[in-house]
């Protein structure tokens, strides 16, 4: 099942900080959106369930970025 999630400004802000820390880049909203679309469903599911500011989501995003980018 495909679910289309609209990211809010607070989601972009939270993900921006993790991406900056993991990859040492200042991502644009477009780059953040691409990364969101590339995330495995289980990591996106954490964000949907708990929010992008949640520690578990942020830790998983960081680990994914360090291992895959």
N, C-alpha and C positions, 0 to 999 in steps of 0.2 A: 504494500500500500504506500503510495506516494503522498506525502503531506507537504504542502507549500506553506512555509512559515515566513511571515513578513518581519524582518528584523527592525527593531526600534532603535532610536538613538542610544539608549542606555546599553543595548546589546553591542552596537558598534564600539562604544567606549570601552566596555569590558574586554571585548575581543582584541581591540587595538592594543591595550596594555599588555596582554599576554603575547601577542604576535611581536610587539616591539621587544619584549624581554627575551623571547625565544630566538628570534631571527635578527635582532638588531636592525630592523627597518621600521619606518613610520608608514604603515599601510594606509592606502586610500580606502574609502568606503567600497569601491569596486573590488579592490584586492581582498578586503575582508569578506565580501559577499562570495567571491570565488572560493576562498578557503572554507567558508561555511558550507558551500555546496559540495566540496570535496571530502568533508568530514565523514567518517563512518557513522552509520545510523545510530549505533549505541552512544556515541559522544553527542550527537545532535539530540538524541532522546534525553540525555541528562540536562541539556540546556532547556529543552521544552518543559521537562518536569520540574526542574529546580531553578531555572534562570541562568543567564550567562554570567552573573556575578557570583554564582555558587562556587565554592572552593573545589568541589569534586569535578565540576565541568572545567574550570580553569586549569586544574592540574592535568586532566586528561588532554585538554587542548594543547597545553605546553608540551607534554610528552609526545603527542602525535606530531607536532611541528618539529621538535628536535629529531625525531626518528624518520621523518618523511619529507622534509624540505631541505 
